[in-house]
């Protein structure tokens, strides 16, 4: 996908990419340069440990996007694809939730 960078250095990430990666306006991203390629990665959600009646629990510092069935399926498909690749390369990989 093509996009442009304005004079201030801002880059517009196309909506299909933002949607797939669940990046919302104001979200922080990590930007690196590797071998002449710009890499942009969404930062992991910030969480804290909160005490509840049943013991400690992890909670998000900021509201998280809704996890829809479509997003869950996409994540499961991506993880399964990665597991097959790692197995082919002989690298240990644990499926999320396994």
For each residue, the residues with C-beta under 8 A, 3 or more apart:
1: 14 16 17
2:
3: 11 12 13 14
4: 11 12
5: 9 10 11
6: 9 10
7:
8:
9: 5 6
10: 5 6
11: 3 4 5 40
12: 3 4
13: 3 17 18 23 40
14: 1 3 17 18
15: 18 19
16: 1 19 20
17: 1 13 14 20 21 23
18: 13 14 15 21 22 23 24
19: 15 16 22
20: 16 17 74
21: 17 18 42
22: 18 19 42 65 71
23: 13 17 18 27 29 42
24: 18 27 65
25:
26:
27: 23 24 42 43
28: 42 43
29: 23 40 41 42 43
30: 39 40 41 42 43
31: 38 39 40
32: 38 39 41
33: 36 37 38 39
34: 37 39
35:
36: 33
37: 33 34
38: 31 32 33
39: 30 31 32 33 34
40: 11 13 29 30 31
41: 29 30 32
42: 21 22 23 27 28 29 30
43: 27 28 29 30
44:
45: 60 61 62 64
46: 60 61 62
47: 58 59 60 61
48: 58 59 61
49: 56 57 58
50: 56 57 58 59
51: 55 56 57
52: 55 56 57
53:
54: 57
55: 51 52
56: 49 50 51 52
57: 49 50 51 52 54
58: 47 48 49 50
59: 47 48 50
60: 45 46 47 63 64
61: 45 46 47 48
62: 45 46
63: 60
64: 45 60 67
65: 22 24 71
66:
67: 64 71 72
68: 71 72
69: 72 73
70: 73 74
71: 22 65 67 68 74 75
72: 67 68 69 75 76
73: 69 70 76 77
74: 20 70 71 77 78
75: 71 72 78 79 96
76: 72 73 79 80 96
77: 73 74 80 81
78: 74 75 81 82
79: 75 76 82 83 95 96
80: 76 77 83 84 95
81: 77 78 84 85
82: 78 79 85 86 93
83: 79 80 86 87 93 95
84: 80 81 87 88
85: 81 82 88 89
86: 82 83 89 91 92 93
87: 83 84 90 91 93
88: 84 85
89: 85 86
90: 87
91: 86 87
92: 86
93: 82 83 86 87
94: 98
95: 79 80 83 98
96: 75 76 79
97:
98: 94 95
